[in-house]
Amino acid sequence: MEDNTDSKESRQQFLYSEFNFDVTSEFGLPESAISTVLMALSLARDLPDAFKNPKIETILKEALNRIWLKLLTMPSYVMTRNEFAVFNFFQDLDLDSTLVAIAINARARYWDETHGDA
């Protein structure tokens, strides 16, 4: 039987955070940290130079990494409204064709789930 310790360590290193990943919560973060992500997103959207701030960049990239972790490990995962907002903030990232397909499907699932056939 193969030891999965290496893959667990890799996933933990993939996430730059003091928080454990909770797949059931928004961004995989505790409730107290979600407002920090949303504030960073608001600043990055409203102030052109805000994303140059290393703290804002780190917060948003960590949130994005956690969204990707959910999408990659749970193929039918539907993002929350806030996760979708962060995901779309980074929509211009250069992704390989596999990740592009995952992103397209994730966006479609979000819209189908939130807006249906309306």
Helices and strands as residue ranges (DSSP letters): H 5-14, G 26-28, H 31-46, G 50-52, H 54-73, H 81-89, H 97-115
